[in-house]
Amino acid sequence: MMFKSKIALKLAVNFALALIIFSVILSGVFFVLFKDYTVEIHKIQLQKYAQSMAALLSTDTMHNRHGRGGGGGMMMCIPYLCDSMNVGIWIVDENLNLIMPNTRHGMRHNMAYQYKFADLPPNASEVINEVFEDKTVFSEGFSDVLSQLTLTAGVPIKDDTGKVIGAVLLHSPVAGMENALKQGLFILSVSIALALTVVFILSLGLVYLFTKPLNKMKEVALKLAQGDYKTRCDVMQNDEIGELAKVLDLLAMRLDDASQESLKLEKMRKDFISNISHELRTPVTVIRGSLEALCDKVVTEPEKVEQYHQQMLNEAKFLQRLVGDLLDLSRLQNPDFAIEKQPLYLNDVLSDALRSARQIAKAKDVKVDFISNEANLKMEGDYGRLRQMFLVILDNAIKFSHVGGKVEVIVKGKDITIRDYGIGIKQEDLEHIFERFYKTKGEKNKTGTGLGLAIAKQIAQRHDILLTAKNHAKGGAEFNFKLP
């Protein structure tokens, strides 16, 4: 199951290759170091044997010089010592004669048998000369003479005055060291093989733990591609994989939000089409019905004809206003539509809007008051659009005021408030009044298109003005403009 994942297989193979390469390098380094170490230990051991032999021979020589007995006994013991230590010995006296006291390496057990110095191998002179210079010497130059790879240690024999009177050449075959190296390498190979097996099994578990969150993220990505934006990785790791999982979860959340927003926009689009169809159907139906009545001569009385003409004119004006509002709202909602901003005094804009509002208010005998103790407020903005924004709110306040009522425009610092003393806004309508085509039900709002407040909101946003609405505690509604 795990190796269906390509990355898991690659990780396992790469990890195994790394372990094998490491094992080969480790084996090579171990072999070299162990070989050097074994040779060095063998040299030290051989040197000690040679020094012991030289001490015995030196004692034997001194006994002979002083006429004491028993010296030859020590010489006789040397071959047996050599056999027990698995070494061979050659002795060179002060006359450069070669004495072979034991039978190792094909040598005769005959104390009286001697070779001359010339009988030794060509490089033996250098070794023996260094020994007679009171040095301890090691060499492999005697291997050809002894018919096998041999390590030789040369140690001087001294008399009681410290004079070098001979040399001990102690030979030890290297075959024993090679066997020790092979045995050590075999043990190392078995250990590495067992370690590789254990580590590889553990690596499979580690690879599974490593790839598990990746597989989870893969499943989440596939679900996101299928449109399931509710899915989450839920990977809690404090590393790059954990960060990637968090980013994927954030992406899922953003896609979910976008999906919800898209559904909301689609609903708004459908509502918009439904509303605009409804708003257009009524005046078009009225105009068509009136024209059919006139064309069919159903209405012939001059007064009735005049009424039909006036009704069609009113409906045409409503259609013109609706189309104009739709165009304004569409432009304002388009971020590419630039409004013409320039330095202006906001009090001038308010005064202009108030003049038009007072003309509208006369029909209901509504008084419009302007209250301000602030100096002329200066800002960057589109004069016509700002005037339209204030006039929409003023018209709305006048529409919902009682006959003979009052509307107040209050300026305090960066806050402008337009308040009426009318019927107020129902609580369930407050959060929707700035939506397109949203109209409160009532006799006073029969002529509205449901776009005025939405247009005012868009103009405010394009000028970084915060526009809010609420009911006043003492009755009526108030709209607040918080300037940037």
Residue pairs with C-beta under 8 A, 6 or more apart in sequence:
2 8
2 204
2 207
2 208
2 211
3 9
3 12
5 211
5 214
5 215
7 211
7 214
8 207
8 208
8 210
8 211
11 207
11 210
11 211
12 200
12 203
12 204
12 207
15 200
15 203
15 207
16 196
16 200
16 203
19 196
19 199
19 200
20 196
23 192
23 196
26 192
27 185
27 188
27 189
27 192
30 184
30 185
30 188
31 181
31 185
34 181
34 184
34 185
35 177
35 181
38 177
38 180
38 181
38 184
39 151
39 177
42 151
42 172
42 177
43 138
43 151
43 153
46 87
46 138
46 151
46 153
46 170
46 172
47 136
47 138
47 153
47 155
49 85
49 87
49 153
49 170
50 136
50 153
50 154
50 155
50 168
50 169
50 170
51 136
51 155
53 78
53 81
53 89
53 155
53 168
53 170
54 155
54 156
54 157
54 158
54 168
56 74
56 77
56 78
57 74
57 75
57 78
57 91
57 157
57 166
57 168
58 157
58 158
58 159
58 165
59 71
59 74
60 71
60 72
60 74
60 75
61 71
61 157
61 159
61 165
61 166
62 71
62 159
62 160
63 69
63 70
63 71
63 74
64 71
64 72
65 159
75 101
75 111
76 111
78 89
78 101
78 102
79 89
79 101
79 102
79 103
79 109
82 88
82 89
82 102
82 104
83 102
83 104
86 172
86 173
86 176
87 104
87 170
87 171
87 172
88 102
88 104
88 105
88 107
88 146
88 170
88 171
88 172
89 101
89 102
89 104
89 168
89 169
89 170
89 171
90 98
90 99
90 100
90 168
90 169
90 171
91 98
91 99
91 100
91 101
91 157
91 166
91 167
91 168
91 169
92 98
92 99
92 117
92 128
92 131
92 166
92 167
92 169
93 99
93 165
93 166
94 164
94 165
94 166
96 116
96 117
96 128
97 114
97 115
97 116
97 117
98 114
98 115
98 116
98 117
98 119
98 120
99 111
99 113
99 114
100 107
100 108
100 110
100 113
100 115
101 109
101 111
102 109
103 109
104 171
105 146
105 147
105 148
105 150
105 171
106 146
106 147
117 125
117 128
120 128
120 145
121 141
121 142
121 144
121 145
123 139
123 141
124 141
124 142
127 137
127 139
127 141
127 152
127 154
127 169
128 154
128 167
128 169
130 137
130 154
131 137
131 154
131 155
131 156
131 164
131 167
131 169
132 156
132 164
132 167
133 164
134 156
134 158
134 164
135 156
136 153
136 154
136 155
136 156
137 153
137 154
138 151
138 152
138 153
138 154
139 151
139 152
139 154
140 149
140 150
140 151
140 152
140 174
141 152
142 150
142 152
142 169
142 171
143 149
143 150
146 171
148 173
148 174
148 175
149 173
149 174
149 175
150 171
150 172
150 173
150 174
151 171
151 172
151 173
151 174
151 177
152 169
152 170
152 171
152 172
153 169
153 170
153 172
154 167
154 168
154 169
154 170
155 167
155 168
155 170
156 164
156 166
156 167
156 168
157 164
157 165
157 166
157 167
157 168
158 164
158 165
159 165
213 233
213 235
213 237
213 241
213 242
213 245
214 241
216 233
216 234
216 235
216 245
217 233
217 235
217 244
217 245
217 248
219 231
220 231
220 232
220 233
220 248
220 249
220 252
221 248
223 231
224 231
224 251
224 252
224 255
227 259
229 252
229 253
229 255
229 256
229 259
230 252
230 256
231 252
232 249
232 252
233 245
233 246
233 248
233 249
234 245
234 249
235 241
235 242
235 245
235 246
236 242
237 245
268 436
271 437
272 436
272 437
275 436
275 437
275 450
276 326
276 437
279 322
279 437
279 449
279 450
280 319
280 322
283 315
283 316
283 318
283 319
283 322
284 319
286 311
286 312
286 315
287 312
287 315
287 316
290 308
290 311
290 312
291 312
292 298
293 299
293 308
294 305
294 308
299 305
299 308
318 447
318 449
321 449
322 449
322 451
325 449
325 451
325 452
325 455
326 451
328 388
328 451
328 455
329 436
329 451
329 454
329 455
329 458
331 337
332 339
332 385
332 455
332 458
332 459
332 462
333 458
339 382
339 385
339 462
340 382
341 380
341 381
341 382
341 463
342 380
342 381
342 382
342 383
343 378
343 379
343 380
344 378
344 379
344 380
344 381
344 383
344 386
345 376
345 377
345 378
346 376
346 377
346 378
346 379
346 381
346 386
346 416
346 483
347 372
347 376
347 377
347 411
348 376
349 381
349 383
349 386
349 387
349 390
350 370
350 390
350 409
350 411
350 416
351 370
352 387
353 387
353 390
353 391
353 394
354 368
354 370
354 394
354 409
356 391
357 368
357 391
357 394
357 395
357 398
357 407
358 368
360 394
360 395
360 398
361 367
361 368
361 398
361 407
364 398
364 401
364 403
364 404
364 405
365 403
365 404
366 398
366 401
366 403
366 404
366 405
366 406
366 407
367 405
367 406
367 407
368 394
368 398
368 406
368 407
368 408
368 409
369 406
369 407
369 408
369 409
370 409
370 411
371 408
371 409
371 410
371 411
372 409
372 410
372 411
373 411
373 412
374 411
374 412
374 413
377 411
377 414
377 483
379 463
379 483
379 484
381 463
382 459
382 462
382 463
385 459
385 462
385 463
386 459
386 463
388 455
388 456
388 459
389 455
389 456
389 459
389 460
389 467
390 418
392 452
392 453
392 455
392 456
393 418
393 453
393 456
393 479
394 407
394 409
394 418
395 452
396 452
396 453
396 479
397 407
397 418
397 419
397 420
397 422
397 477
397 479
398 407
398 420
399 444
399 445
399 448
400 420
400 422
400 423
400 424
400 444
400 445
400 477
401 407
401 420
401 421
401 422
401 476
402 421
402 422
402 423
405 420
405 421
405 422
406 420
406 421
407 418
407 419
407 420
407 421
408 417
408 418
408 419
408 420
409 416
409 417
409 418
410 416
410 417
410 418
410 419
414 482
414 483
414 484
415 480
415 481
415 482
415 483
416 480
416 481
416 483
417 478
417 479
417 480
417 481
418 478
418 479
418 481
419 472
419 476
419 477
419 478
419 479
420 476
420 477
420 478
421 475
421 476
422 476
422 477
423 442
423 444
423 476
424 471
424 472
424 475
424 476
424 477
425 433
425 440
425 469
425 471
425 477
426 440
427 471
429 438
429 440
430 469
430 470
430 471
432 438
433 440
433 453
433 469
434 453
434 454
434 456
434 457
434 467
434 469
435 454
436 450
436 451
436 454
437 449
437 450
437 451
438 450
438 453
438 454
439 445
439 448
439 450
456 467
457 467
460 466
460 467
460 481
461 467
463 484
464 484
465 481
465 482
465 483
465 484
466 480
466 481
466 482
467 479
467 480
467 481
468 479
468 480
468 482
469 477
469 478
469 479
469 480
470 477
470 478
470 480
471 477
471 478
472 478
